[in-house]
Amino acid sequence: MQNTRLNLLLNNLSSQTQQFFLNPWRKITLLLLSLLSGIFIAVAIVTSAGQNGRLDIIVAAVLLIFTEGISWFVYRRYSSTDERNLGFLEVLNTFKIGFTYSLYIQAFILGS
């Protein structure tokens, strides 16, 4: 790419953000926020989709495709990436874990 001002600004912003999250406490905090936001998003989707009860199968298929797509993206890139993008993949995978965990918890709640 050309070294335009916008490209240099985005590269500098990206490197500063990566340096900011190299601190272990900040990284743990970011991963915890990602996990909790995955739980929140899943609860919101389940409660809003289950309100009418007409689109349950379609929503379940979309959620399955969503989680499998994240798994495919993360584990395909995880083996062939450098240290720069590893943090983003960890955050995305942690979001998926929280999302899936919340779906299991909601299934247990509805099953009892």
All heavy atoms as an XYZ file, in Angstrom:
899
protein
N       0.835     -1.180      0.000
C       0.000      0.000      0.000
C       0.879      1.242      0.000
O       2.031      1.209      0.402
C      -0.896      0.020      1.235
C      -1.936     -1.079      1.261
S      -2.946     -1.004      2.739
C      -4.093      0.259      2.290
N       0.279      2.297     -0.430
C       0.999      3.563     -0.427
C       1.050      4.123      0.986
O       0.177      3.877      1.804
C       0.298      4.562     -1.341
C       0.338      4.172     -2.788
C      -0.372      5.216     -3.649
O      -0.989      6.133     -3.132
N      -0.270      5.051     -4.947
N       2.072      4.887      1.268
C       2.218      5.492      2.576
C       1.495      6.839      2.617
O       2.107      7.896      2.658
C       3.693      5.668      2.934
C       4.335      4.352      3.279
O       3.661      3.460      3.767
N       5.619      4.229      3.025
N       0.192      6.770      2.616
C      -0.600      7.989      2.732
C      -0.736      8.342      4.208
O      -0.382      7.567      5.098
C      -1.992      7.786      2.117
O      -2.653      6.739      2.830
C      -1.889      7.410      0.642
N      -1.240      9.512      4.481
C      -1.412      9.937      5.874
C      -2.404      9.039      6.601
O      -2.207      8.694      7.763
C      -1.899     11.385      5.929
C      -0.863     12.376      5.527
C      -1.407     13.763      5.686
N      -0.528     14.715      5.055
C      -0.781     15.987      4.911
N      -1.930     16.464      5.343
N       0.073     16.779      4.340
N      -3.476      8.674      5.906
C      -4.472      7.809      6.523
C      -3.897      6.430      6.826
O      -4.126      5.866      7.907
C      -5.698      7.682      5.612
C      -6.833      6.810      6.139
C      -7.389      7.396      7.434
C      -7.926      6.686      5.101
N      -3.122      5.888      5.902
C      -2.499      4.579      6.118
C      -1.513      4.632      7.279
O      -1.474      3.722      8.110
C      -1.800      4.124      4.842
C      -1.397      2.678      4.899
O      -1.854      1.940      5.751
N      -0.523      2.284      3.993
N      -0.701      5.677      7.345
C       0.231      5.815      8.461
C      -0.492      5.999      9.787
O      -0.084      5.447     10.811
C       1.176      6.997      8.217
C       2.183      6.823      7.088
C       2.960      8.115      6.848
C       3.122      5.684      7.403
N      -1.583      6.755      9.776
C      -2.362      6.961     10.989
C      -2.960      5.648     11.479
O      -2.897      5.335     12.676
C      -3.475      7.986     10.743
C      -4.416      8.239     11.903
C      -3.689      8.958     13.021
C      -5.615      9.032     11.432
N      -3.529      4.863     10.578
C      -4.114      3.582     10.964
C      -3.052      2.593     11.446
O      -3.283      1.844     12.406
C      -4.907      2.989      9.804
C      -6.187      3.732      9.441
C      -6.851      3.090      8.240
C      -7.140      3.771     10.613
N      -1.897      2.578     10.813
C      -0.818      1.700     11.257
C      -0.316      2.092     12.645
O      -0.069      1.236     13.489
C       0.335      1.709     10.265
C       0.020      0.938      9.005
O      -0.858      0.081      8.997
N       0.724      1.255      7.932
N      -0.166      3.392     12.876
C       0.274      3.861     14.197
C      -0.765      3.566     15.260
O      -0.423      3.152     16.371
C       0.577      5.363     14.163
C       1.849      5.673     13.415
O       2.704      4.820     13.251
N       1.963      6.902     12.944
N      -2.026      3.785     14.932
C      -3.096      3.495     15.887
C      -3.160      2.004     16.209
O      -3.333      1.615     17.367
C      -4.438      3.978     15.332
C      -5.644      3.828     16.239
C      -5.476      4.697     17.478
C      -6.905      4.207     15.500
N      -2.988      1.173     15.203
C      -2.994     -0.274     15.401
C      -1.825     -0.711     16.283
O      -1.998     -1.516     17.201
C      -2.941     -0.975     14.054
O      -2.775     -2.348     14.226
N      -0.644     -0.192     16.033
C       0.518     -0.592     16.834
C       0.410     -0.070     18.266
O       0.787     -0.769     19.211
C       1.810     -0.103     16.191
O       1.849      1.307     16.178
N      -0.145      1.122     18.463
C      -0.331      1.645     19.821
C      -1.365      0.834     20.585
O      -1.207      0.583     21.782
C      -0.748      3.108     19.777
C       0.362      4.046     19.394
C      -0.118      5.485     19.279
O      -1.295      5.769     19.433
N       0.812      6.385     19.005
N      -2.418      0.407     19.909
C      -3.437     -0.424     20.552
C      -2.857     -1.774     20.940
O      -3.127     -2.287     22.028
C      -4.636     -0.607     19.617
O      -5.125      0.661     19.230
C      -5.738     -1.392     20.291
N      -2.050     -2.351     20.068
C      -1.419     -3.627     20.382
C      -0.451     -3.490     21.550
O      -0.391     -4.367     22.416
C      -0.701     -4.175     19.161
C      -1.634     -4.644     18.078
C      -0.908     -4.938     16.782
O       0.297     -4.773     16.683
N      -1.653     -5.362     15.775
N       0.301     -2.411     21.594
C       1.206     -2.184     22.710
C       0.446     -1.972     24.010
O       0.898     -2.385     25.073
C       2.097     -0.967     22.429
C       3.120     -1.186     21.348
C       4.132     -2.235     21.744
O       4.538     -2.335     22.891
N       4.528     -3.060     20.781
N      -0.723     -1.333     23.923
C      -1.532     -1.082     25.106
C      -2.027     -2.381     25.719
O      -2.043     -2.542     26.934
C      -2.720     -0.183     24.730
C      -3.605      0.176     25.881
C      -3.222      1.136     26.791
C      -4.826     -0.451     26.045
C      -4.035      1.474     27.857
C      -5.652     -0.131     27.104
C      -5.255      0.838     28.013
N      -2.417     -3.334     24.898
C      -2.964     -4.588     25.394
C      -1.920     -5.673     25.600
O      -2.275     -6.820     25.870
C      -4.076     -5.090     24.476
C      -5.325     -4.285     24.579
C      -5.777     -3.554     23.503
C      -6.030     -4.232     25.763
C      -6.929     -2.794     23.607
C      -7.177     -3.479     25.880
C      -7.623     -2.759     24.791
N      -0.632     -5.354     25.499
C       0.398     -6.330     25.838
C       0.543     -6.487     27.346
O       1.060     -7.495     27.818
C       1.740     -5.933     25.225
C       1.892     -6.201     23.732
C       3.257     -5.746     23.252
C       1.687     -7.662     23.417
N       0.089     -5.512     28.106
C       0.082     -5.616     29.553
C      -0.850     -6.757     29.951
O      -1.991     -6.817     29.501
C      -0.408     -4.299     30.143
C      -0.332     -4.260     31.645
O      -0.135     -5.285     32.300
N      -0.486     -3.072     32.192
N      -0.400     -7.690     30.791
C      -1.239     -8.847     31.114
C      -2.572     -8.492     31.762
O      -3.578     -9.146     31.481
C      -0.368     -9.658     32.075
C       1.015     -9.202     31.843
C       0.929     -7.800     31.371
N      -2.605     -7.485     32.617
C      -3.867     -7.132     33.267
C      -4.864     -6.554     32.278
O      -6.058     -6.831     32.352
C      -3.625     -6.135     34.397
C      -2.992     -6.786     35.571
C      -1.684     -6.670     35.962
C      -3.597     -7.697     36.477
N      -1.458     -7.438     37.059
C      -2.613     -8.083     37.410
C      -4.874     -8.226     36.594
C      -2.883     -8.973     38.433
C      -5.133     -9.105     37.622
C      -4.153     -9.462     38.524
N      -4.381     -5.766     31.345
C      -5.271     -5.212     30.323
C      -5.769     -6.309     29.388
O      -6.922     -6.280     28.959
C      -4.556     -4.129     29.536
C      -4.283     -2.896     30.358
C      -3.568     -1.865     29.544
N      -3.201     -0.741     30.383
C      -2.094     -0.041     30.238
N      -1.241     -0.355     29.280
N      -1.834      0.956     31.032
N      -4.904     -7.255     29.092
C      -5.305     -8.363     28.224
C      -6.365     -9.220     28.908
O      -7.361     -9.605     28.282
C      -4.081     -9.202     27.881
C      -4.358    -10.304     26.903
C      -3.083    -11.028     26.548
C      -3.356    -12.132     25.571
N      -2.134    -12.835     25.197
N      -6.183     -9.517     30.192
C      -7.172    -10.296     30.933
C      -8.490     -9.544     31.003
O      -9.565    -10.132     30.856
C      -6.633    -10.639     32.337
C      -5.513    -11.660     32.220
C      -7.736    -11.166     33.238
C      -4.766    -11.914     33.499
N      -8.420     -8.243     31.214
C      -9.634     -7.430     31.267
C     -10.363     -7.445     29.928
O     -11.590     -7.581     29.886
C      -9.292     -5.989     31.664
O      -8.598     -6.005     32.904
C     -10.531     -5.143     31.781
N      -9.622     -7.326     28.847
C     -10.234     -7.360     27.526
C     -10.870     -8.719     27.242
O     -11.979     -8.797     26.706
C      -9.194     -7.032     26.454
C      -9.684     -6.977     25.028
C     -10.657     -5.811     24.852
C      -8.527     -6.838     24.071
N     -10.198     -9.797     27.632
C     -10.755    -11.132     27.422
C     -11.991    -11.351     28.283
O     -12.971    -11.968     27.836
C      -9.701    -12.198     27.706
C      -8.544    -12.270     26.718
C      -7.519    -13.295     27.169
C      -9.022    -12.577     25.320
N     -11.981    -10.831     29.510
C     -13.149    -10.956     30.381
C     -14.332    -10.167     29.827
O     -15.469    -10.639     29.842
C     -12.804    -10.500     31.795
C     -13.879    -10.690     32.843
C     -14.177    -12.175     33.016
C     -13.440    -10.075     34.149
N     -14.065     -8.969     29.324
C     -15.135     -8.189     28.698
C     -15.683     -8.879     27.458
O     -16.889     -8.845     27.198
C     -14.631     -6.790     28.334
C     -14.500     -5.814     29.488
C     -13.835     -4.529     29.015
C     -15.850     -5.517     30.081
N     -14.817     -9.522     26.708
C     -15.261    -10.258     25.528
C     -16.137    -11.442     25.922
O     -17.168    -11.696     25.296
C     -14.049    -10.734     24.738
O     -14.433    -11.514     23.653
N     -15.755    -12.161     26.964
C     -16.542    -13.288     27.448
C     -17.912    -12.828     27.924
O     -18.943    -13.398     27.553
C     -15.798    -13.995     28.577
C     -16.485    -15.201     29.196
C     -16.308    -16.400     28.278
C     -15.930    -15.479     30.561
N     -17.944    -11.764     28.709
C     -19.208    -11.270     29.235
C     -20.097    -10.672     28.149
O     -21.319    -10.794     28.199
C     -18.951    -10.254     30.343
C     -18.311    -10.822     31.612
C     -17.986     -9.706     32.586
C     -19.191    -11.864     32.242
N     -19.490    -10.038     27.154
C     -20.307     -9.502     26.064
C     -20.873    -10.637     25.207
O     -21.995    -10.524     24.700
C     -19.507     -8.520     25.212
O     -18.429     -9.167     24.587
N     -20.143    -11.739     25.061
C     -20.689    -12.910     24.361
C     -21.882    -13.484     25.095
O     -22.891    -13.850     24.489
N     -21.793    -13.537     26.424
C     -22.915    -14.018     27.224
C     -24.111    -13.086     27.076
O     -25.248    -13.537     26.890
C     -22.487    -14.162     28.700
C     -21.492    -15.311     28.845
C     -23.686    -14.369     29.606
C     -20.850    -15.408     30.209
N     -23.861    -11.798     27.141
C     -24.954    -10.828     27.035
C     -25.639    -10.884     25.671
O     -26.867    -10.876     25.578
C     -24.425     -9.415     27.298
C     -25.462     -8.358     27.095
C     -26.461     -8.170     28.030
C     -25.450     -7.551     25.968
C     -27.431     -7.202     27.852
C     -26.401     -6.589     25.779
C     -27.401     -6.406     26.720
N     -24.859    -10.938     24.603
C     -25.423    -10.973     23.254
C     -26.260    -12.242     23.061
O     -27.358    -12.196     22.476
C     -24.302    -10.890     22.193
C     -23.601     -9.549     22.275
C     -24.833    -11.134     20.792
C     -24.442     -8.350     21.915
N     -25.786    -13.367     23.560
C     -26.541    -14.616     23.407
C     -27.859    -14.561     24.175
O     -28.893    -14.999     23.661
C     -25.701    -15.795     23.879
N     -27.836    -14.013     25.385
C     -29.070    -13.895     26.154
C     -30.049    -12.975     25.448
O     -31.252    -13.251     25.370
C     -28.779    -13.423     27.594
C     -30.046    -13.023     28.309
C     -28.061    -14.501     28.364
N     -29.542    -11.885     24.898
C     -30.416    -10.948     24.181
C     -31.027    -11.589     22.943
O     -32.216    -11.410     22.658
C     -29.635     -9.693     23.799
N     -30.247    -12.362     22.210
C     -30.763    -13.016     21.008
C     -31.795    -14.071     21.369
O     -32.853    -14.176     20.737
C     -29.613    -13.614     20.176
C     -28.810    -12.496     19.528
C     -30.131    -14.567     19.116
C     -27.569    -12.961     18.824
N     -31.502    -14.870     22.390
C     -32.423    -15.943     22.770
C     -33.746    -15.375     23.270
O     -34.820    -15.865     22.904
C     -31.764    -16.847     23.837
C     -32.779    -17.759     24.479
C     -30.654    -17.659     23.206
N     -33.705    -14.345     24.080
C     -34.956    -13.798     24.605
C     -35.758    -13.080     23.534
O     -36.990    -13.173     23.522
C     -34.692    -12.841     25.776
O     -33.782    -11.826     25.360
C     -34.134    -13.580     26.954
N     -35.103    -12.392     22.626
C     -35.856    -11.689     21.578
C     -36.354    -12.668     20.505
O     -37.427    -12.480     19.952
C     -35.003    -10.592     20.947
O     -33.879    -11.147     20.319
N     -35.596    -13.709     20.208
C     -36.041    -14.680     19.205
C     -37.121    -15.593     19.763
O     -38.012    -16.030     19.037
C     -34.863    -15.515     18.714
N     -37.063    -15.885     21.051
C     -38.046    -16.766     21.644
C     -39.331    -16.081     22.039
O     -40.250    -16.719     22.536
N     -39.428    -14.797     21.812
C     -40.626    -14.047     22.191
C     -41.849    -14.538     21.418
O     -42.885    -14.789     21.999
C     -40.403    -12.553     21.926
C     -41.418    -11.658     22.544
C     -41.240    -11.556     24.054
O     -40.209    -11.881     24.594
N     -42.267    -11.127     24.730
N     -41.735    -14.650     20.110
C     -42.857    -15.111     19.293
C     -42.856    -16.620     19.115
O     -43.912    -17.237     19.015
C     -42.838    -14.454     17.917
C     -43.159    -12.977     17.994
O     -43.817    -12.535     18.928
N     -42.678    -12.220     17.030
N     -41.689    -17.207     19.034
C     -41.592    -18.652     18.887
C     -41.798    -19.144     17.473
O     -41.947    -20.338     17.252
N     -41.801    -18.258     16.500
C     -42.025    -18.688     15.112
C     -40.728    -18.967     14.369
O     -40.696    -19.778     13.466
C     -42.791    -17.603     14.358
C     -44.227    -17.530     14.749
C     -44.948    -16.554     13.868
N     -45.566    -15.569     14.748
C     -45.872    -14.360     14.418
N     -45.608    -13.921     13.219
N     -46.435    -13.553     15.268
N     -39.654    -18.296     14.730
C     -38.410    -18.407     13.978
C     -37.336    -19.170     14.734
O     -36.151    -18.951     14.526
C     -37.892    -17.008     13.640
C     -38.806    -16.134     12.791
C     -38.231    -14.749     12.670
C     -38.965    -16.749     11.423
N     -37.732    -20.071     15.614
C     -36.751    -20.756     16.451
C     -35.760    -21.577     15.632
O     -34.560    -21.547     15.893
C     -37.450    -21.668     17.456
C     -38.142    -20.894     18.551
O     -37.796    -19.714     18.741
O     -39.022    -21.462     19.207
N     -36.216    -22.291     14.655
C     -35.331    -23.150     13.869
C     -34.396    -22.316     13.012
O     -33.206    -22.621     12.892
C     -36.160    -24.119     13.006
C     -36.953    -25.039     13.927
C     -35.276    -24.904     12.060
C     -37.923    -25.930     13.223
N     -34.893    -21.239     12.447
C     -34.057    -20.372     11.615
C     -33.000    -19.680     12.460
O     -31.827    -19.608     12.077
C     -34.936    -19.357     10.860
C     -35.852    -20.096      9.889
C     -34.080    -18.337     10.131
C     -36.914    -19.239      9.261
N     -33.387    -19.177     13.616
C     -32.426    -18.510     14.503
C     -31.377    -19.503     14.992
O     -30.194    -19.169     15.062
C     -33.156    -17.832     15.685
C     -32.181    -17.349     16.731
C     -34.014    -16.695     15.185
N     -31.790    -20.728     15.306
C     -30.825    -21.752     15.735
C     -29.832    -22.059     14.619
O     -28.630    -22.215     14.881
C     -31.563    -23.010     16.158
N     -30.300    -22.132     13.384
C     -29.397    -22.390     12.258
C     -28.426    -21.233     12.046
O     -27.237    -21.448     11.794
C     -30.199    -22.645     10.988
N     -28.911    -20.012     12.171
C     -28.043    -18.839     12.002
C     -26.991    -18.789     13.110
O     -25.819    -18.499     12.855
C     -28.888    -17.544     11.965
C     -28.022    -16.316     12.080
C     -29.710    -17.497     10.692
N     -27.394    -19.085     14.341
C     -26.439    -19.084     15.454
C     -25.399    -20.192     15.298
O     -24.219    -19.995     15.617
C     -27.169    -19.232     16.786
C     -28.057    -18.062     17.189
C     -28.722    -18.340     18.520
C     -27.283    -16.769     17.237
N     -25.811    -21.348     14.811
C     -24.864    -22.430     14.553
C     -23.863    -22.038     13.480
O     -22.653    -22.251     13.640
C     -25.611    -23.698     14.141
C     -24.728    -24.881     13.773
C     -24.052    -25.430     15.014
C     -25.543    -25.935     13.081
N     -24.337    -21.442     12.403
C     -23.442    -20.992     11.338
C     -22.501    -19.907     11.850
O     -21.313    -19.882     11.515
C     -24.259    -20.515     10.119
C     -24.935    -21.708      9.452
C     -23.389    -19.768      9.124
C     -25.955    -21.337      8.405
N     -23.011    -19.022     12.708
C     -22.196    -17.951     13.281
C     -21.057    -18.516     14.134
O     -19.893    -18.141     13.968
C     -23.084    -17.024     14.117
C     -22.348    -15.950     14.846
C     -21.783    -14.894     14.166
C     -22.227    -15.996     16.225
C     -21.106    -13.900     14.835
C     -21.556    -15.009     16.913
C     -20.992    -13.957     16.213
N     -21.369    -19.442     15.039
C     -20.327    -19.991     15.906
C     -19.340    -20.861     15.124
O     -18.131    -20.803     15.383
C     -20.934    -20.806     17.061
O     -21.777    -21.820     16.532
C     -21.712    -19.922     17.999
N     -19.823    -21.620     14.181
C     -18.914    -22.437     13.375
C     -18.056    -21.568     12.458
O     -16.906    -21.894     12.185
C     -19.690    -23.463     12.561
C     -20.277    -24.576     13.390
C     -19.230    -25.400     14.105
O     -18.167    -25.671     13.517
O     -19.484    -25.765     15.259
N     -18.610    -20.466     11.983
C     -17.819    -19.535     11.177
C     -16.698    -18.899     11.980
O     -15.572    -18.751     11.485
N     -16.990    -18.539     13.218
C     -15.938    -17.984     14.073
C     -14.880    -19.039     14.352
O     -13.675    -18.749     14.302
C     -16.538    -17.428     15.383
C     -17.325    -16.160     15.106
C     -15.442    -17.131     16.400
C     -18.008    -15.588     16.321
N     -15.297    -20.257     14.638
C     -14.328    -21.338     14.876
C     -13.455    -21.576     13.645
O     -12.234    -21.728     13.762
C     -15.045    -22.632     15.247
O     -15.702    -22.507     16.462
N     -14.072    -21.603     12.496
C     -13.314    -21.809     11.255
C     -12.309    -20.685     11.046
O     -11.149    -20.924     10.713
C     -14.286    -21.886     10.082
C     -13.608    -21.996      8.764
C     -13.029    -23.103      8.226
C     -13.435    -20.945      7.815
N     -12.507    -22.802      6.995
C     -12.745    -21.478      6.710
C     -13.801    -19.604      7.786
C     -12.403    -20.718      5.625
C     -13.463    -18.853      6.682
C     -12.778    -19.411      5.627
N     -12.748    -19.436     11.264
C     -11.873    -18.287     11.062
C     -10.719    -18.284     12.054
O      -9.568    -18.075     11.677
C     -12.684    -16.992     11.187
C     -11.877    -15.749     11.005
C     -11.438    -15.367      9.763
C     -11.553    -14.962     12.103
C     -10.684    -14.219      9.595
C     -10.810    -13.817     11.950
C     -10.374    -13.444     10.692
N     -11.025    -18.533     13.325
C      -9.989    -18.468     14.358
C      -8.977    -19.585     14.192
O      -7.768    -19.338     14.181
C     -10.624    -18.511     15.770
C      -9.578    -18.758     16.838
C     -11.362    -17.225     16.055
N      -9.422    -20.807     14.047
C      -8.483    -21.923     14.019
C      -7.770    -22.067     12.683
O      -6.721    -22.691     12.612
C      -9.181    -23.217     14.417
C      -9.595    -23.187     15.860
C     -10.928    -23.278     16.228
C      -8.656    -23.011     16.860
C     -11.309    -23.226     17.553
C      -9.020    -22.939     18.181
C     -10.349    -23.062     18.524
O     -10.719    -22.993     19.835
N      -8.317    -21.499     11.634
C      -7.601    -21.481     10.359
C      -6.466    -20.472     10.412
O      -5.372    -20.709      9.929
C      -8.555    -21.125      9.220
C      -7.910    -21.171      7.852
C      -8.928    -20.905      6.777
N      -9.494    -19.581      6.881
C      -9.044    -18.515      6.221
N      -8.021    -18.635      5.428
N      -9.621    -17.345      6.366
N      -6.718    -19.327     11.039
C      -5.700    -18.284     11.125
C      -4.754    -18.471     12.305
O      -3.679    -17.906     12.313
C      -6.370    -16.911     11.279
C      -7.277    -16.545     10.155
C      -6.546    -15.703      9.179
N      -7.390    -15.438      8.037
C      -7.618    -14.228      7.585
N      -7.108    -13.196      8.180
N      -8.367    -14.082      6.527
N      -5.179    -19.222     13.319
C      -4.404    -19.338     14.549
C      -3.049    -19.992     14.315
O      -2.065    -19.623     14.921
C      -5.201    -20.133     15.578
C      -4.719    -19.960     16.989
C      -4.914    -18.761     17.650
C      -4.081    -20.992     17.662
C      -4.487    -18.585     18.947
C      -3.653    -20.821     18.963
C      -3.853    -19.618     19.589
O      -3.426    -19.454     20.873
N      -2.985    -20.958     13.412
C      -1.726    -21.656     13.181
C      -0.787    -20.886     12.252
O       0.415    -21.092     12.300
C      -1.997    -23.040     12.593
O      -2.645    -22.905     11.347
N      -1.334    -20.005     11.445
C      -0.489    -19.330     10.455
C      -0.451    -17.820     10.661
O      -0.403    -17.067      9.709
C      -1.003    -19.632      9.050
O      -2.293    -19.071      8.890
N      -0.463    -17.374     11.911
C      -0.445    -15.937     12.154
C       0.768    -15.553     12.984
O       1.391    -16.392     13.633
C      -1.738    -15.485     12.854
O      -1.768    -14.067     12.914
C      -1.820    -16.034     14.270
N       1.091    -14.296     12.932
C       2.178    -13.795     13.758
C       1.605    -13.253     15.070
O       0.411    -13.317     15.317
C       2.963    -12.719     13.014
C       2.079    -11.610     12.492
O       0.853    -11.756     12.558
O       2.617    -10.599     12.027
N       2.439    -12.719     15.911
C       2.012    -12.255     17.234
C       1.110    -11.025     17.168
O       0.403    -10.734     18.111
C       3.235    -11.936     18.096
C       3.931    -13.164     18.606
C       3.089    -13.942     19.598
O       2.403    -13.301     20.410
O       3.120    -15.168     19.548
N       1.121    -10.302     16.069
C       0.330     -9.077     15.992
C      -1.163     -9.367     16.025
O      -1.910     -8.702     16.718
C       0.646     -8.299     14.708
C       1.993     -7.684     14.684
C       2.169     -6.840     13.464
N       1.476     -7.434     12.317
C       1.278     -6.820     11.182
N       1.712     -5.617     11.011
N       0.663     -7.427     10.187
N      -1.628    -10.328     15.272
C      -3.053    -10.606     15.162
C      -3.538    -11.652     16.158
O      -4.709    -11.985     16.169
C      -3.385    -11.069     13.743
C      -3.119     -9.985     12.733
O      -3.196     -8.807     13.051
N      -2.778    -10.385     11.534
N      -2.648    -12.164     16.976
C      -3.031    -13.211     17.911
C      -4.005    -12.693     18.959
O      -4.916    -13.406     19.368
C      -1.783    -13.790     18.572
C      -1.945    -15.078     19.338
C      -2.449    -16.165     18.401
C      -0.632    -15.489     19.946
N      -3.866    -11.456     19.376
C      -4.763    -10.884     20.376
C      -6.185    -10.787     19.881
O      -7.128    -11.107     20.614
N      -6.365    -10.367     18.647
C      -7.710    -10.275     18.079
C      -8.363    -11.645     17.992
O      -9.547    -11.796     18.284
C      -7.654     -9.620     16.695
C      -8.959     -9.666     15.967
C     -10.016     -8.883     16.379
C      -9.141    -10.512     14.884
C     -11.241     -8.928     15.726
C     -10.343    -10.563     14.215
C     -11.392     -9.765     14.641
N      -7.594    -12.644     17.618
C      -8.141    -13.993     17.517
C      -8.522    -14.534     18.893
O      -9.533    -15.228     19.029
C      -7.139    -14.922     16.839
C      -6.845    -14.627     15.377
C      -5.786    -15.576     14.853
C      -8.100    -14.717     14.546
N      -7.735    -14.210     19.910
C      -8.080    -14.639     21.271
C      -9.363    -13.980     21.748
O     -10.206    -14.619     22.374
C      -6.944    -14.321     22.231
C      -5.746    -15.219     22.081
C      -4.629    -14.838     23.029
O      -4.765    -13.841     23.756
O      -3.619    -15.558     23.037
N      -9.517    -12.703     21.442
C     -10.736    -11.981     21.837
C     -11.945    -12.564     21.110
O     -13.003    -12.786     21.718
C     -10.582    -10.469     21.560
C     -11.897     -9.750     21.684
C      -9.566     -9.871     22.496
N     -11.809    -12.833     19.830
C     -12.913    -13.397     19.060
C     -13.277    -14.794     19.555
O     -14.462    -15.124     19.680
C     -12.533    -13.432     17.578
C     -13.632    -13.746     16.585
C     -14.724    -12.683     16.663
C     -13.063    -13.805     15.190
N     -12.280    -15.602     19.872
C     -12.543    -16.945     20.374
C     -13.177    -16.893     21.764
O     -14.068    -17.691     22.070
C     -11.250    -17.760     20.409
C     -11.510    -19.232     20.499
O     -12.550    -19.717     20.075
N     -10.551    -19.956     21.041
N     -12.762    -15.957     22.600
C     -13.357    -15.813     23.922
C     -14.808    -15.348     23.813
O     -15.667    -15.800     24.582
C     -12.540    -14.827     24.768
O     -11.173    -15.236     24.770
C     -13.034    -14.769     26.191
N     -15.098    -14.485     22.857
C     -16.478    -14.073     22.610
C     -17.333    -15.273     22.233
O     -18.439    -15.452     22.728
C     -16.527    -13.012     21.503
C     -17.915    -12.592     21.139
C     -18.585    -11.658     21.903
C     -18.560    -13.135     20.038
C     -19.868    -11.265     21.582
C     -19.837    -12.761     19.711
C     -20.501    -11.814     20.479
N     -16.794    -16.135     21.363
C     -17.521    -17.336     20.943
C     -17.748    -18.284     22.113
O     -18.818    -18.880     22.237
C     -16.765    -18.052     19.835
C     -17.472    -19.301     19.334
C     -16.571    -20.206     18.563
C     -15.522    -20.723     19.470
N     -14.899    -21.950     19.169
N     -16.775    -18.408     22.987
C     -16.917    -19.283     24.147
C     -18.025    -18.762     25.057
O     -18.871    -19.529     25.526
C     -15.575    -19.399     24.898
C     -14.595    -20.204     24.064
C     -15.766    -20.024     26.276
C     -13.177    -20.166     24.580
N     -18.053    -17.472     25.316
C     -19.115    -16.890     26.138
C     -20.470    -17.035     25.479
O     -21.478    -17.317     26.145
N     -20.516    -16.858     24.187
C     -21.754    -16.984     23.423
C     -22.303    -18.407     23.526
O     -23.478    -18.620     23.837
C     -21.462    -16.611     21.963
C     -22.668    -16.441     21.109
C     -23.365    -15.263     21.112
C     -23.104    -17.471     20.290
C     -24.471    -15.096     20.309
C     -24.205    -17.322     19.490
C     -24.898    -16.127     19.502
N     -21.436    -19.388     23.296
C     -21.856    -20.791     23.349
C     -22.234    -21.207     24.767
O     -23.225    -21.920     24.969
C     -20.726    -21.690     22.813
O     -20.327    -21.209     21.532
C     -21.167    -23.119     22.699
N     -21.473    -20.756     25.738
C     -21.770    -21.069     27.137
C     -23.146    -20.540     27.520
O     -23.930    -21.229     28.170
C     -20.695    -20.470     28.040
C     -20.978    -20.605     29.510
C     -20.866    -21.835     30.143
C     -21.349    -19.500     30.261
C     -21.126    -21.956     31.492
C     -21.610    -19.615     31.603
C     -21.496    -20.841     32.222
O     -21.762    -20.946     33.549
N     -23.454    -19.344     27.104
C     -24.745    -18.758     27.430
C     -25.886    -19.504     26.742
O     -26.962    -19.660     27.332
C     -24.780    -17.288     27.026
O     -26.017    -16.731     27.325
N     -25.662    -19.977     25.533
C     -26.697    -20.758     24.858
C     -26.968    -22.066     25.603
O     -28.125    -22.490     25.731
C     -26.300    -21.040     23.411
C     -26.306    -19.833     22.476
C     -25.818    -20.237     21.091
C     -27.668    -19.202     22.396
N     -25.921    -22.711     26.117
C     -26.119    -23.930     26.913
C     -26.873    -23.628     28.205
O     -27.763    -24.381     28.594
C     -24.767    -24.581     27.245
C     -24.235    -25.446     26.151
C     -23.098    -25.091     25.465
C     -24.886    -26.623     25.801
C     -22.582    -25.891     24.449
C     -24.395    -27.421     24.784
C     -23.252    -27.043     24.116
O     -22.755    -27.818     23.113
N     -26.505    -22.546     28.861
C     -27.192    -22.183     30.107
C     -28.671    -21.892     29.831
O     -29.550    -22.325     30.596
C     -26.508    -20.974     30.770
C     -25.110    -21.342     31.213
C     -27.309    -20.447     31.947
C     -25.032    -22.450     32.227
N     -28.975    -21.186     28.758
C     -30.365    -20.901     28.415
C     -31.125    -22.184     28.078
O     -32.303    -22.313     28.404
C     -30.446    -19.924     27.237
C     -29.980    -18.529     27.569
C     -30.887    -17.867     28.572
O     -32.099    -17.993     28.507
N     -30.291    -17.169     29.510
N     -30.459    -23.134     27.444
C     -31.113    -24.417     27.140
C     -31.432    -25.178     28.418
O     -32.504    -25.782     28.538
C     -30.226    -25.253     26.228
N     -30.521    -25.135     29.390
C     -30.791    -25.795     30.662
C     -31.926    -25.099     31.419
O     -32.739    -25.756     32.064
C     -29.547    -25.828     31.533
C     -28.538    -26.854     31.101
C     -27.200    -26.544     31.067
C     -28.928    -28.131     30.722
C     -26.269    -27.476     30.670
C     -28.013    -29.065     30.320
C     -26.665    -28.749     30.307
N     -31.979    -23.784     31.343
C     -33.055    -23.046     32.011
C     -34.400    -23.383     31.390
O     -35.389    -23.602     32.100
C     -32.773    -21.531     31.961
C     -31.588    -21.179     32.861
C     -33.999    -20.726     32.361
C     -31.115    -19.754     32.697
N     -34.452    -23.419     30.077
C     -35.720    -23.719     29.405
C     -36.114    -25.178     29.545
O     -37.307    -25.511     29.497
C     -35.628    -23.343     27.933
C     -35.506    -21.847     27.642
C     -35.296    -21.614     26.161
C     -36.738    -21.111     28.128
N     -35.144    -26.055     29.723
C     -35.447    -27.476     29.842
C     -35.954    -27.879     31.208
O     -36.583    -28.924     31.372
N     -35.697    -27.063     32.207
C     -36.139    -27.445     33.559
C     -37.501    -26.907     33.900
O     -38.124    -26.182     33.226
C     -35.139    -26.950     34.581
O     -35.064    -25.549     34.575
